[in-house]
Amino acid sequence: MTDYSSISTKYRAYNITPDTLAGIVAVVKKFTEGPATTTIYLDDDHEVKDHNLDALLADSFVKAQKIQRIKIESRKTLGPDLVHSISINFESDMLRVVQVTITGDRDRAILARRELDTLLHGAEYWYSFSLAPRSSFLPFFLSFLIPIVLISALSVFLTWLFGGEVTEKSTTGWVLLPLVVFLAGYFGLKDYVFPRLTFDIGRSADRIKIAGYWRNILLTGIVIGIVVKIAIDRLLK
């Protein structure tokens, strides 16, 4: 009989590749013992679905359009009182990035959930740790506070780097300029530089390249600034 139901919500950052989708589809088919339907939602409210994942990913329209979200689902009745149902939804919004819903035999459902967790863990971005879970107020608060503290420290450092007055008790008002710029840039462009969900499929993969490009510029700029400051200090000694 159907005695188990689970809804798991994840908030970290993921890059979903064709291999990741293939692995998830395999887990879904194994759990329900039936076909899995993959639905890809594209720009302009267009959607494409198919039981054949390879054919779906090879579709020229899927390759040419930007993917907004993907849903993989399957449902099969295995007996008079036993229904296996599973749904995995990839969609980045304020409340979640991935949601997994499983209903069916307890042991098989728990095994499927563990297999899915392993696949999703392998798809996480390296900066996922900075995206604190929203399951409680403290992590949610820290996910905003920590970037603000780090940006404030970086602003003070840059002010000192370019000759501004920075002491233990005070700092020049010019520190507000980089502070405002970085805060506006972080909260305004965060999802472009550190996206929470990307799809390495067709045109959608461009977002991955652009985000990596801007991250490299940001990190390179900080490193060059530190090196220049050290070099200037040595030359003036």
ABEGO torsion letter per residue (X at the ends): XBABBBBBBBABBBBBBAAAAAAAAAAAAAAAGBBBBBBBBBBGGBBBBBABAAAAAABAAAAABBBABBBBBBBBBABAABBBBBBBBBBBBAABABBBBBBEBAAAAAAAAAAAAAAAAAABBAAAAABBBAABAAAAAAAAAAAAAAAAAAAAAAAAAAGBBBBAABBBAAAAAAAAAAAAAAAAAAAAABBABBBBBEAAAAAAAAAAAAAAAAAAAAAAAAAAAAAAAAAAX
